[in-house]
Amino acid sequence: MDASEDNLKPGALAGVRIVEFGDRIGEYCGLVLGGLGAEVIKVEPPAGSTSRRMAPFVDDVPDPERSLHFWAYNRGKKSIVLDLDTGDDRAAFEDLVAGSDVLLDASVLGYLDGRGLGSAELRGRHAHLVYARMTPFGEEGPRKDWKASDLVHLALGGQVMNNGYDPDPSGRYDLPPIAAQLDHSYAVAGEQLAFTIIAALMARRRTGRGQHLSCAVHETVAKNTEGDLMSWVCLRTPFHRQTCRHSAPEVSRHRSIFQTKDGRWILASTRNAKLLKPFLDRYGLGGDVSDGSDEVGTKDSRVLPGMEGGAARNMDAVEHTIRRYLFEDVPWREAQEAGLMWVPVRKPHENAYDEHWLQRGTYGEVEHADLGRSLRYPSSKWVATGTAWGAHRPAPRLDQDRDLRLSVRPRVIERVPSTGPQLRSVHGLPWALQGVRILDFTWMLASAGATRFLASLGADVIKVEWHKNLDPRRGGAPVGGREAREKATGPVPSRWPADLGGPVGAQYNNKNPGKRGISINVKHPKGLELARRLVGESTVVAEGFSPGVMESWGLGYDELRKIKHDIIYAKQSGMGTKGVYGRFRTIGPVAQAFAGISEMSGLPDPFPPAGWGYSYLDWFGAYSFALAILSAVYHHDVTGQGQAIDASQSEVGLFMTAVPTLDFQVNGREWRRAGNRSPYGQAAPEGLYRTRGEDRWIAITCQSDDDWVALAKEAGHPEWLDHADFRTLEARQAHRSALDKLVESWTTGEEPFDLMERLQAVGVAAGVAQTTRDRVENDPQLAALEWLTELDATNFGHWPVAAPSVKMGDTPQYAGGRVGRGAPTYGEHNYEVYAELLGLSTDEVDELAAQEAI
């Protein structure tokens, strides 16, 4: 399908109107919902949103109408100016809300409540309204009023302690941990709030009533760090950051990035000697390539399917080869075709010109009349047969849509009759996703994590496995169980390997709670017939295999819709099926390198990129895939139409590169890493500063002169305020290096948590770079938000998993889903599911098992 065909398709949220209000932390959520077809009306104060004053600017000339940051996050929205300190504009705001479906409120706590426009008041007068509240730390709890920045969130949430550079040979970290760039914490929160808003809209179709949703950025990012959380919860084992690869219990000798002749970087797997040796013999210098069986003490602490069997010394052969090539000439495509996960570490703008993404419509051309040209934006995260993403118009000029106020009329909601039993959760309230069933062929985190969220919303998620190709990452079950873990003062050994393992383990349990589990051998004729019959009983078929696998089994979309005409078929792979790279393989760090976001993380040259040690695109891929599925389910609920979705893990990363991509097109400037502050950032000082203790750091952001005055006084150094180089924000920006050294000369002697409390008390955004232990055992705000939920899992025990991040007032989520339990063991619900859905007796199920059909 081409772009013109996409232009004929509706957005999945066509007809939905959203009012967006408040701080920039909510802008990503509004952008995504607008991209899915909702009308998003941005209500701004008379001076305009603060993001209009964020760099970079067109020609580097500050202008609130020419901020590339504002353009990137507000594409397709409409703008209305209202001064809510005046009675007339408060009335106009309420009229606008009365004619809308959702109010996305990212304002300061108490702002709308103090003007009679808070959630309780508005929903009391307009029962249809979904009031979606996004705050830095939540609406309740001891730290609800704390100040934050993107950097502070990534520090407190644990991201930075998973991300950075290898330690020196003694194991000491001689460089600071590294934060991701460009508002990634707000994207993590925004994506989860977006799909929960859709679930709330679905619930409203049955009840006619909206509800209150509450999303704390701190809670969402604290669960976004992948492996370290459950490793500490279940094994008391900390993770360590490593250059451009997964954080892990042990620092590996297997590095992942190699420099080309012209100084660029390639991410290249040195594992799987059976594939690597013939490839290097053909495209490289050959060399000593081994499966590692002859090496002692070099085994990597994290091994995934397809990455086994590689000696540490294979790195030498790979490095010698890559050093001979210019960046553009490295045969990474040939490596992928040979089954090796090699990709270029791209700069964020470079994918905008790649034929694969152009074929998929990942980028959209948006006309900017004042520039006399169009600009290319990342504007789509998946390809679908029934709905389309919209590139839309450019971001609005201030108050561009003022006349819209005259045409908005109160919303009239027509209720859709409920069919089937209305099930209730452990909270005694109904689920948001009544009557939704997902036949779940997903595996690994980026796809299996998505259906986890749908189970928390009440969908009946049936996880399908076959014992010869189990979902991995089942390790992390401590010897001695929960009792041994609670008594432990050091790491507890696992009963089986941490990456693969036995029936249920820590990581597997955290990405699959609330699901039912069955076994099917789809290569057996009777097993395939069972799968086809289950399709007929399902709303969605979801999978995360390489392109073509489901088709080879006779379960591709063309076959599925013969069984059920309105089926939703959702698949997610590394690069997506459509396009040039459909068969290429990725895992989180590989997708991140290719998408351009690994290059965005790290210290300035000559340091290499630090990458993202917490495998950002695994959990974020899961959030995005959940959004894709839910948007299709909502479209199906409204229209009765099914569709196929072709999602990719890499596109999720590309969606975050809009600002540097625009900067390249408009100002000709390529991204340059700037450590722990954005190269476009205006705060000074801002960074991660060493404190007392081994590898202890604190994030500090001074956005204004008032913040700087408060910090200097708290430091006991009022003389800093009189220094010519630090007197004004502009002066501090020009002397960042000296300023950072000055601040760190003070923080180095301070206890980190005490310092954080003192700075927050005087109004300075500050947060300790928290370890997993800090978050699990010592964070009172996370505890107040009830961020973990205890669940029983068969053959594993009673353990915490991450609770859903968005609180829903009327249809509360529950990590245990409808089954009220953690992840299922292999085939745990065979008797139950086959009897309930297909009418099979116990004897019939046993006979199918004897025939190895299940």
N, C-alpha and C positions, 0 to 999 in steps of 0.2 A: 504494500500500500504506500502511496506517496503522500506528500503534505497536503495536496488538494483534497484527497480522500479524507484525511484527518479533519480538515476544515468543515466537512459535512457532518461529522459526528458530534453529538452533544457532550458536554462535560458531565461527569458522573453526578455532580451536585447542582446541575442546572435547576434554576428556580429557587435556590436557597439564598437568602440575604443575610449577611453578617455585618454587624457594626464592630469595628475595631477601635479600641480606645486605650490610650496610655503609653507606657514606656516602650522602647524598642525591643524589649525581651519578648513581646508578643508578635513582632512583625513577621518572623519566619512562619509561624502558625497560620497567620492570615494569608501569606504568600502561597502556601501549599493549598489551602482551601480554595483560594481564588483560582489557582492553576487547575483545580479539579472542577471548575465551572461555577462556583458560588460567586455572587456579587458581593464584593467586600468594600464597605464604605468606611474610610478612615476619618474619624472625627479628630480634628487637630485644634490646639489652642491658637489664639490670634498670632502668636509668634511662630507657629509651625512646630512640627515635631522636632525633638532634639536630634534625631537621626539626619535631618536635613543639613545639620551643621557638622557632619562627620566626613572626614577625608576618606578617599581621595576625591578631588574635584576635577571637572573638565578644565584642562590647561593649568591645573593646580591653583586656580583662582577661587578662593572661598565664595560660594554663592549658594544659598539655600535651595535654589532651583536646579543646581548642577552638581549635587553630591552623588557620586557614583555608588556610594553605600546606600543612600536612599533609593536610588534607581533600582539597585539590585533586589532589595527586600520589599519594594512597594510596587513593582511592575503589575499592571492590570487592576490596581485598586482605584477607588474614587476618593476625592478629598472634599470634606466639608469643614469649615471653621465654625466652632461654637465656643463662646466664652461661658463656661458653666458657673461663673460667679455672678451672672445676671439671670434674673428670673425668666426673661423671654427665651434665652438660649437653653436654659434647663428644660423648659417646656418643649422646645424644639427637639432637644435630645431625646426626651421621652417619647415624643411622637415618632421619631425615627426608629427607636427601639421597638415601639408598638407595632411597627410595620416590618419588623425583621424577625428572623428565626433565632439568631444567636447574637449575644453580646460577648465579644472577646475583650475582657477587661484586664489590662496589664498595668494599671495605674498604681500609685502608691497606696498602701493599705489605708483604708478609711477615707480616701478622697471622694469617691462617689457616695459612700454612706453618709458622709458629712453634708452632702447636698441633697439628701433625700432620694438618691438614685442608686442605692445599693441593691444587692441581690434580693434580699427579702422584700424590700419595698417594690421593686420593679416586677418581680414574679408574683407578688400579691395582687398587683393591678393588671398584669399581663401573663396569665397562667401558661401561655404557650411558649414562653421564652426559655431558651437554654442559655444560662448565664455561666460562661466559661471564664474562670478566674485563674490568672497566672501571676505568681508572686515569686520573689527570690527564695524565701525560706518557708513559705506556708502561711496560712491564716491563723494558726494557733502555735503554741510552743514558746520556749524561752528565748529563741533567737528570731522570732518572726519579724522584728523590726530592724534587724541588722542590715547594713549596707553591703552591697556586693558589686562585682564586675564579672565579666566573663572569666578573667584570670582567677579571681577569688573563688568562683564556683568550681573551676577545674582543679584548684588546689584542695579545697575542702571535700570535693567529691571523690578524690583519690586518683584522678586521671594522671596528674603530673608525676606522681610517685611510681607509676607504671611506664613512664615515657621519658626517654632521654638517651644518654650515651653509656657504653660499657664502662665499668669501673676500671681502675688501674690493676696491674697484676696482683697486688696484695688484696684486692677486693674492695678498696676504698673508692667511693665516688668522689672524684676530684672536680666534677662539673655539676652545675645545678640540674635538677630535673627540668623537663621541658614541657611547656603547655602548647596545646593546639591553638590555632589562630582563627580569628574572624567569627566570633559569636557562636562557636560550636555548642556551648552549653545551652544556649537558647534554642538551637536546632534540636538537640536531644529532647528537651522539654516540649518544644513546639510540635514535633512529629507525634509524640505520644498523646498530647492534648488533641491534636487534629483527628486521629482515628477514634478517640473517645467521644468527641463532639458528634461524629457521624453515628456512633452507637446510640448516643442520646437522642438524635433525630429519629432513628429507627424506633426507639422506645416510644417517642412522642406520637408516632403514627398510630400506635395501638391505644394510647391513653389520652391523647389530646393535650398533655401537659409536658412542659419543659421541666428542667431541674437545674440544680446548682452543681457545677463541676469545679474542683479545686486542684491545681497543679503547682507544686513547689519545684522550682528549678533544682534546688539542692538535692531533693530526694531523687529526682530523675537521673541526675549525673552520678549520684553515689552508687547506683545499680548498673552503671554503664561500663564498668571496667573489666568485664568478661571473667577470666579465670580466677583472679585473685580473691574475689569475695567468697566463693564457696570453698576455695582452698583453705582460707583461714577459718571459716565457720566449721568445717568438718574435719580438717586435718591440722589446724593450727600452724599452717605452713605459709610463710610470707613469700611474696613474689619479688623479683628483682628486675629492674629495667635494663634493657639491652638495645643497642643501636639498630634501629630500623627493623626490629622483629619483636615477636611476642615477649612480653615480660614472662618470667618463669621462676620456679623454685630455685633453680641454679642457673648461673650465667654460663651460657654455652660457648664453646670454641667455634661453633659453626656460624660465622658471620654471613650476612645475606646480601650486602651491596658491594659492588665492585666498580672501580673507576675506569672510564674509557680514556683513550689517548688524548681527547680534547677536554678532559676534566669533568665530564658528566658522569652520571651514575646509572648502573643497571642492577636491578634486583634479580638474583639468579639462585635457584635452588642447586645445592651441591650434593643432594641426596640421590637416591635411586640410581646406583652405579650401573645397573643393567641398561638404563636408558642414556645415562650421561656419557659413558665411555664411547659408544659408537658415534654419538653426536660430536664430541670433541675430536674424535679421529677424523671426522669429515669437515667440520667447520673451524676447528681450533688447532692447537699444537699437540693434541694427544695428551700424553702424560700419565702419571701414576694415578689411576682411578680405582678405588677399592670400595667394597661394601661395608667396611669398618670392622669386620669380624676379627681382623688382626691387630686392632688398636685397643688399648686398655685405657679406661678412664676418660674417654672422649665422647661418650654417648650424650646426645642432646637430651635435655630434660623435657622436651615436648616434641612428639613425633605424631604425625597425622597420616591418614591413608594416602598412599602414593608418594610419601616422602621418607619411606624407610630405606635402610641400606645405603648409608653414605659415610665414608670416613672423613674426619676433619681435614686430612691432607688433600682431599679433593678440591678444597678451596684454592690451593696453589695452581692446579691445572686450569680451573675456571678463571682465576685472576690473570694468569699468563695469556689466556685467550682474549679476554675482554680488553686487556691493556693494548692489544694490537689493533683494535678497531676504533674508528670514530663513532661517536654516539649514534649517528643516523645509520651507520652501516652494521651495527651489531645484529646478528641473525637471531633475534629474539622470537620472531614469528616462526622460524624454522624450529627453534627449540620448543615452542609450544606445540607445534605439529608433531614433534617427537615425544610429547608427553611430559616435557619439563616445564615447570612454572618459572619462566623468565619473562620479565617485562621491563621496559624503560622506566626509570624514575622521572616522570614527566613534570614539567612546570605546569602550573594550573591552566594557563591559556592554551596549551598545545593541543588538547583534545578537541577544541572547537574547530579544528581543521582536519580531523581524522575522518576518513571515509566511513568507518564503521558507525560512528555516532551520527554522522550526517544521514546515513541510510536509515537509521532508527528514528530520526527526528528528535534526537535528544536536545538539540539546540534550535531555538526559534529566532527568526529575524524580527526585530521590533523597530519600527520606523520612528526616528527622532527628527521631527520637522525643524527644530531649532538648530540642529547640527547639519541638516541637509543630507542625512544618510541614515541607514539602518545600522543597528548594532546587534550582535549575536549574543543571546543569553542562553545558559542552560535552563531549559524550560519543561523538560519531561523526564520522568523517572521510570517509565515503562511504556510498552506498546500494548494496545488493546484493540480488540476487533469491534467493540460496541461503543466505546467512549473514547474521548481524546483529551489530552492536556491542551491548555490554551496558552499561546505565547502572549496574547492580549496586547493592549496598548501600553505605552511607556508609563512610568510612574507619574502620578498626577501633579500638576502645579498646585500650589496652595489655594484651597477653596475653589478649585476648578469646577466642582460639581454642586455649587451652592443651590442651583435651581432644583436639584433633586428633592430637596425638602418639601417642595410643593406637591410632588406627585406620589409620595409614599403614603399608603393607606394602611390602617390596622390589619394585621394578619388574621385570616380566618382559617382555622385548622380543621380539616375533615378527618375524623378518626376512621381507621381501617379496622373492620371486625377482626378480632383475634380468632385464630383457628388452633385447635388442639389444646391440651392442658397448659395452663399458665404456671410454670414451675417457679419455685421460690428458692432463694439462696439461703445459706446459713444465717444471714441477717434477717430472714423472715420477709424479705421484699422480693419483688419479681426481678428476673434477669432482663438486661437490655436486649440481648439477642435471643428472643424466644423463637423456637422453631427452626433455627439454623443448624445444619449438620455439615461437618467438614470431614471428608474422607482424606486422611492426612498421610501422604507419602513423603513428607519432608524429612530431612535429616540434616545434621550439623546445625550450628547455631543460627546462621543467617536466614534459613527458611523455617526450621523447626521452632525457633523462638517466636516467629510470627503467630503461628497457630496457638502457642501458649497464651498470647494476649486475648485471642478470641475465646478460648476456653474460660478465661477469667471473666469475660463478659456474658457467659452463659451458653455459648455455642456447644453443641455436642461434637467434640473433636475425637475422631477415632484414628489412632496412630497405627499405621500398617507397616509391618516389618517382616522380613524373612531371615532366618538364622544365619544364612550364608552371606548376608550383607547388612549386618546390624548397624543402627545408628551408633557411631563411636562416642568417645568421651564419657564412658560409663564408669570410669574409675573414681577414686576419691572416697572410698568407704573405709573408715578407720578400723584398724585392728582393735577390738574391744568395744566398738560402737560408741554411742553417745556418752556413756559413763566414762570411758577412757579419755574421750576428748575433753570432757569437763574437768577432769583431774589433771590434764596434761600441763606441763610447764614448758614444753618444747614441741617440735613437730611430731605428729603421730603417723606411723607408717600406714599405708593403704593396704587393704586386703588383696588388691589386684592392681595392675598397672594404672597409673594416673590418667593416661590418654585413652586407652582402649578399655580393658577391664571386664567386669562381671555384669550381673543383672541390672543393678541400679547403683549409681554413685552420685557424688556431689554435683558435678557439672550437668550430667544428664537429668538429674532430678530438678535442677533449677530451670532448665529450658523446656521441660515437658510436663509440669504439674497440671492437674485438672483434666488430663486426657484419658480416654480408654485405649487399651492396647490390644490389637489382634495380630495374628500371623496369617499371611497368605503367600503361597508360592505361585506367582502369576505365570510362571513358565510351565506349570502343570495345567492341562485343559480344565480340570475341575476348579483349580484355584483361580484361573482367569475368569471362569464363569461366575464364581463367587464375587470377585471384584466388580464385574459388570453389573451384577444384581445390586451390590451396595451402591454403585454409582446412581442407580435409579432411586435410591432412598436418600440421596444427599443433595445439599444445596451447592457445595463447592467441592472440587477435587483439587488439592494443593500438592505440589511436588517441588523438590529442590535438586533434581538430578542434572547431569549434563544433558544438553539438548539431544533429542532423539531417543532417549532411553524409553520413555513411556510409549512412544510410537512403535518401538521395536517389540513391545509387549502387546500391541494392539489396543493401547489405551490412550492414544493421542486425541486431540480435541475433536477431530472429524468423527472418530468412532464414538467418543463420549456423548456427543450431542445427538447421535442416532439413538442412543439409549435413553437420554433425557434431553429434550430439545432446549430447555432453559438452563442447562448446567453451566456453572462458572468453573472454568479451568484456569488455575493460577499457577504459574511456574516461575521460579527464580534461579538463575544460574550466574556465573561470574561475569560474563559479558553480554548475556542475552542471546536468544536464538537468532533473531533477525540480524543481518549484517555480516561483516567480513570475519569477525572473530568468534562466531557462535560456538565453536568447539574448544576454544581456549579455556584453560583452567585458572581458577583463582582460589585463594583463601584471603582472609582479611588483609594481612600486610601486602599481599600481591595486588589486590584490587586498589588499596590505598596508594601504592606507588604509581600504578597506572593512571589512576584518576587525578593525580597531581597534588593530593593533599599530604602525602609524605614529604614532598619537597617543601611544603609550607611550614613544616615543623622542624625547628632546630636553631642552632647558633649560626651567625653569619659565616660566609666563606672565610677561611678555607676549611671550616668544619663540614663534615658530610651532613646530609639530612638526618634528623633523629628518627623520623617516621613516627608511627603511633603504636606504642608498645601494648596498648590495651585492645588492639584489634577493633578499632572504632567501627569499621564497616561490617563487622559481624553482628553486634547488637543493633547498630543503626540500620543495617540491612533488614533485620527482623522487624524493626519499627515500620520501615517503609513498605515491606511486603504485607504487613498487617493492614497498613493504610490502603494498599492496592486492593486487597481482598475485600475489606469493608466498604470501600467506595463502590466496588462492583456489586456487593450484596445490597447496598442501599439503592443503586440503580435498578437492580432486579426487583427489589421490594416496590419501587415506584412504577416501573414499566412492565415487569414480568419477563424481561429479556435477560438471557444469559450472555456470556462472552468469554473470550480467552484473553489472558493477561500474560505477557512476556516481559518479566522484570529482570533487572540485572543488578548485582551487588555494586558494580563499578559506577553505574549511573547515579546511585545514591550519593557517592562522593563527588561526582561532577556537579551535582546540584548545589554544592557548597562553594564552588569556585567562581561565582558570578562576579564578585568585586574585582579580583585580579584579572579576570578575563576582560571585563570592561576597561580596566586601567590600561591593559595592553592595547586594546583597540583604539581608545581615545587619546591616551598620552604616550603610547609607544613604550611603556615601561613594563619590564618583566618583573615578576615577583622576586624579592630578595629577602631571605630570612633575617629576622631581627631579634632572635632569642625569645624571651618571654614577654615581649610586648609586640603589638602589631606594628608593621612598618608604616601603617597609616595612623597609628594611635596618637592621641593628643594628651593623654594623661602623663604627668611627670611629677614625682617619680612613679614608675610602675615596673614591677618585676618580682622575681623570686629571690629573696635575700636569706643568706645563711643565718641561723640562730644557734643558740647553745645546744650541744648534743650532736651525736654523730649522724650526719645526713639528715638534719632537721632544717626546714626552710619555712619561710612565711611569704605569702603573696600580699602585696600592698599596691593599691591603686589610689593615687591622688588626682582626681579629675579636675579639681578647681584650686584656686588660690586659698580658699577657706580650708580645704583639706590639707594643704601644705602647711599652713599656719598651725593647724591642730596637731599635725605630726611633729613639727619642730618643737612645739611647746611640750608635747608629751615626752619627746626624747630628752628634754632638758637642755636644748640647744637653741634658744631664741636667737642667737647670733647668726644662725643659718639664714634667717629671714632678711638680714641686712646685706648678705653677700650679693654683689652685683650679678653674679652668674645664676643666682637662684631666686631673685626677687620677684620675677613675674613668670607666668606659665610659659611664655615664649622664650624667656631666658633659660628656664629649666629644660625645655625641649632641645635647645641648642647645645646644652652641656650635660647630656644624659649620662655619659660615662663617668664624669666626675661626680655627678649627683648620686649615681648608684653606689659608687665607692663610699661616699659620705654616709649614705643611709646604712649600708652594710657594716660600716665601722661601728655603728651603734647596735644594730640588731644581733650581731655575732655574739654579744655578751648577754642577750636576753633569753629567758625561757620562752619557748614559742607560744604556748597556749596562754600564758599570762599576758604576753605582749599582744596577742590577738584580742583578748578581752579588753585590754586598756585602750587599744586603738579604736575598736568598735564603740567603746563608751564615749569617745570624743568625736565620733562621727566619721571615722576613716574606714573605708572598705579594706578589710584585712582578713586573711584566712590561712591557717596552718596548712601546709602540704601534708594532708593526712594519709597515714598508712591504712591498710585494711583493718588492722587492729584498732586504730583510732576510731574509725567509722563504726565498727561493730560494737565496741565495748565502751567508748567514751564520748560519743556524740549525742548530747541531750536532745538536739532538735530532731535528728533522725529517729530517736526513740519515741519522741512525742508524736511523730508522724506515723508511727507503727509501720516502719518501712520493711520489716520482715514478718513473714507468716509461718507459723509452725504447722507442718503437715506430716501425716503418716505415709510411708511408702513401703510397699511389700519388699521384703528381703533387703531393706535398707534401714528402716527405723523412723523415728520421729525427729525431723530436722527442719530448720528454717529454710525458706526460699524467699526470694524477693517478692514483695507484695506489689500489686498493680500500683503505678505511680499516681494516677489521677483518681481522686475521690469523687464518687457519684452520689448525689443526695438521695435519689429515689430508686435507683437500680444499682446498688453498690456492687463493685467487683469483688471477686474472691479468687485468690490464687489457686485454690483447690478445685475450682470449677464446679460443674454439676456432680462430679463423683466425690468431691470433698477430700481428695487425696493428692499425694505427690505423684511423681511420674510412674507410669505402669511398667511392670516387668514384661518381658517378651510373651506375647499371647495371653496376658493376664485375663482379658475379658472375652476370650473366644466364645465360651458357652453363652455368656450373657448377650453379646452383640448378635451372634448368629441366630439365637433363639428369638430375640426381640425384633430384629429387622427382617430376617429371612425365614423365620419359623422352623428352624432346624432343631431336632431333638439332640439330647446329649449323645445318644448312640450314633447319630449321623455325624456329629462333630468329631467324635472319636474315630469313626471310620475314615473321614477325610484326613485326619491327622495320621492314621496308619498308612494312608496312601501318599503321604507327604504333599498333599494339596494345601494343607495348612500346618 
